Amino acid sequence: MSALATALREKIASRRARAGVVGLGYVGLPLAVEFARSGFRTTGIDLDDRKVAAIMDGRSYIPDVPTEDVAKLRQANRLDATTDFAAVAELDTINICVPTPLRKSKDPDMSYIVSAVESIARHLRPGVLVCLESTTYPGTTDEVVQPLLEATGLKAGKDFFLAFSPERVDPGNPTFQTHNVPKVVGGTTATCAELAAGLYGAAIETIVPVSSTRVAEMVKLLENTFRAVNIGLVNELALMCDRMNIDVWEVVEAARTKPFGFMAFYPGPGLGGHCIPIDPFYLSWKAKQSGFDPRFIELAGHINGSMPHYVLEKVGEALNTRRKAVNGSRILIAGVAYKRDIDDMRESPALDVMGLLHGKGAQISYTDPHVPEIDARSWPGGIALESVPADAQTFGQYDCIVILTDHRAFDYAEMVSRADLIVDTRNAVKHAAPNVFRLGAPQPAPQGASVG
Ligand SMILES: NC(=O)c1ccc[n+]([C@@H]2O[C@H](COP(=O)([O-])OP(=O)(O)OC[C@H]3O[C@@H](n4cnc5c(N)ncnc54)[C@H](O)[C@@H]3O)[C@@H](O)[C@H]2O)c1
């Protein structure tokens, strides 16, 4: 190990290293807090001055990070934040947690990574460890990040150290948080990997070293593709069960009693969040560049992407039993966040379902205890909306309630007793009822249906 590497290893072990996190969102803020808690003086860098101001005021804006934790770390002078990349000059380690969205064409949008790395490069000095955490295609660390950093004249593995370690944060999960989710780490060289493992090992309980940055990048994409494909499979099964008059929820519950070789996935109104709908397309884009056609990813994308249309169809069927049309019906969307008990609306299928219903002439309202308002630009209806109260009076006012996110805060028994019609895409109601249309389950008989 070189003198630079040995010095950094010693600084990390003694917690004298100054840690930095670039991008203070759902991934970056919890990580910065973990580093600060484990004894490093930690600086967060973000372009969003509201996030920086919140941290400097000792406030958290990420539900999984308690404000008291940020306040305590601020008081102890362990955590600060800035919009100015000049802070990089003081740092010994830098973790990059910036967004990796898709372009409209479903190609990776690397602009956030490129911009963050260029800003870091302007202040890079010898002896620093840079770890990329953003989810991305295999090859990003050595094809994109390394050349940008080496344009400074410094060499990876010799003058500075470079690694990739995929983030595995699960927002809203009270059991598994940054510190107790095993962390996969791959380095550009063995020394890079060792230094990165040392840094993460200071804050995270279990480190899983792998042989290269490409393996580490691929691990994350396997994990998320696995979910996307299995959700696609169970969504297709739900469509099948719908036709065959079988309850898909009952099927999955019974199947999951098998103690080996099965893992339960559940159908729903489509994929949401910053990861599962996006990451597999990073992989398919890169695979196609190597002349490989990844069929599972495309098929799962097709099935999952069609689920909002299926929900629209289900709402039409439900209203039909009341001799009503979607056009002109008052529809209450229950839950717009992409999953239960969180406030994140990114890529939420609720926005697609709302857009489709609005496009057919429905009057849309929504209720979500975690999302007080939706601005006009964030859904295809183009109208600013405010969450209405989730109470008995509200439930009785609509032609149909569509449950798209099964938040625990909703009183489903009350909803069933007050609502005229419910379309339940999450099995939140959990039982058959004459006014509840569950996705992938036998439907209640139409009111006033007659034979002959
Ligand atoms: N949210 C999750 O559940 C999750 C889970 C695993 C992996 N990831 C991955 O982690 C990465 C970050 O995701 P996130 O959910 O934290 O995103 P986020 O949007 O919550 O946070 C990203 C932050 O980066 C900041 N930023 C953007 N460009 C910047 C730049 N050039 N310099 C400094 N700051 C910049 C933004 O202002 C924002 O605060 C993505 O690649 C994502 O795929 C996310």
The ligand as an ORCA input file, in Angstrom:
! r2SCAN-3c Opt
* xyz 0 1
  N     -34.528      6.770     -3.016
  C     -34.253      5.482     -2.974
  O     -35.027      4.693     -2.401
  C     -32.975      4.914     -3.579
  C     -32.590      3.614     -3.216
  C     -31.425      3.080     -3.734
  C     -30.694      3.822     -4.634
  N     -31.077      5.072     -4.998
  C     -30.232      5.789     -5.953
  O     -29.486      6.789     -5.258
  C     -29.320      7.939     -6.079
  C     -29.878      9.161     -5.378
  O     -31.270      8.968     -5.168
  P     -32.117      9.823     -4.126
  O     -33.413      9.107     -3.986
  O     -31.315     10.128     -2.909
  O     -32.319     11.164     -4.974
  P     -32.833     12.599     -4.432
  O     -33.397     13.303     -5.601
  O     -33.641     12.406     -3.194
  O     -31.496     13.329     -3.989
  C     -30.504     13.710     -4.871
  C     -29.920     15.023     -4.388
  O     -28.822     15.342     -5.246
  C     -28.813     16.748     -5.416
  N     -28.027     17.066     -6.612
  C     -28.363     16.906     -7.907
  N     -27.332     17.252     -8.709
  C     -26.333     17.644     -7.888
  C     -25.012     18.098     -8.112
  N     -24.519     18.218     -9.347
  N     -24.268     18.424     -7.046
  C     -24.761     18.300     -5.782
  N     -25.994     17.858     -5.520
  C     -26.773     17.522     -6.549
  C     -30.283     17.120     -5.502
  O     -30.480     18.495     -5.201
  C     -30.897     16.194     -4.443
  O     -30.944     16.794     -3.170
  C     -30.014      7.606     -7.401
  O     -29.089      7.072     -8.296
  C     -31.001      6.521     -7.015
  O     -31.306      5.670     -8.106
  C     -32.208      5.639     -4.474
*
